[in-house]
Amino acid sequence: MAALAAPREDPTAHLPTATVQRGFLEATVTASGNIESGATASLQMRGAGGIVAKVYVATGQQVSRGDKLVRVDDTDARAQLESALVALDSAEASLRTTTQGRTSAERQADAAAIAAAEQNLKNAERSLAAAQDNYDLVKDQQAELVGIARDAADAAQRVVDLGREQLAALEQQLSATDPADAAAIAALEAQIAQVESQLAIDKATLKTADASLAQAKRTRDTALQQARQSLTSQTGSRDAAKKSLAQQKATVAVNQQGPKPGNVDAANAQVESAQLQVDKARQAIEDTVLVAPFDGVVSTVNAVVGQSSATVVASATGASGLVVLVNPEGLRVTAAIAEADATAVQVGQPATVNLPASGIDMSGEVIAVNIASTVSNNVVQYLTTVSLTDPPAEVRVGQTSSLSIITGSEEDALFVPTSAITVDGASSYVTRLADGVQTRVEVTTGMVGTTGTQILSGLAEGDIVVLPSTGGAASLPFPAAGGSTGQ
């Protein structure tokens, strides 16, 4: 009985293929980042600060503008206010005195003040003369001590030089002695050994003398510096005493002239200055309380009761203020976009933001793309900021987010899977399958989208294209469009 012939298997039956489609095509760029607040304030005390006395808020608490956040100890500030009030009373009293003229007791006080200033000047001049004498004495004494040390060092150097000359002469004599004259050689070697031993002692003496000279110079320099500083200080004291006496005489002379418009103006200026200090002191008390500058949510509280407000340790998030306040409105995401994708990202493009932890999806818009790059692990990236449109109330600053920025779209695009396209130099090709025959077709491509690449020419809707095989099997030969074969 004749065997039945087995049906011939179609070699293209198991090829992975895709159909050329027409429809909506969208291109996106993806990245990841964290939710940020457009208005974030790391708040510190406005004044000098101090020891934290009370913390009014906790993390996550909502506050309104002007609400108290932190208060530091105001003891010093209140003491300054009291002092400023006393100074103001004194200035006002001085103004009254200026307008009333000098009394007999005040004239006596003026005379006593001048006498005291004159005595201060005499004392300063005597102290200056004593400082000058001490400087001259120290200078002479130290010069003598340095001279003695220098003479000792010079003498030690001469001894060493003489020893070296003796040693050189003996060594020269030894080299000139007949080698057969053993007695002479032995005698010379003994002398050389003795001279070398003495030379070592002399060198040690020289080293000690040099060290003594260096120490003497250091001692001299230190003593002269101290004496010079004392002289300078006493000169300053004498000059200050002169100025004080001149100022006291001028003040008394002015006082004795009676009230004049200039004096009254000066007294008024002192009152105004004292009043200014009072106002500053009152402001310092107000500055011991840190208040919220805007409505927001407390993101971080670093203030600790009992610690200095000036030595706040940054939190684990890197925030370094006493209190970090964020505005929940105007939330945004900043992400690093790869260099290859950055040119497609433009301000105004729509974006989708997903929070993986909660599954929340939100809309957004690109509001900024840095023109300067950042480099991380040798990868060039560009920071891009996306603002969130109406984020839900449960969104929190710092949450991890995934961005999908829409960089382009086509409503009626012809497209194929991107993997179906082979780029060869400046040309692009696909493998079209028709009636079991594979044909290499050159195509013109357009936008590269998330679901495929746009085809501008070379294919028609419904065409079948061969996808790259993932199994590693060799591709079948086929005739190329235009009459050539192979690929």
Helices and strands as residue ranges (DSSP letters): E 17-19, E 21-37, E 40-43, E 52-55, E 62-63, E 68-72, H 75-100, H 104-176, H 182-256, H 261-286, E 289-291, E 296-301, G 309-311, E 323-326, E 331-338, H 339-342, E 350-355, E 360-369, E 374-376, E 379-389, E 400-416, G 418-420, E 422-424, E 427-434, E 437-448, E 453-457, E 464-466
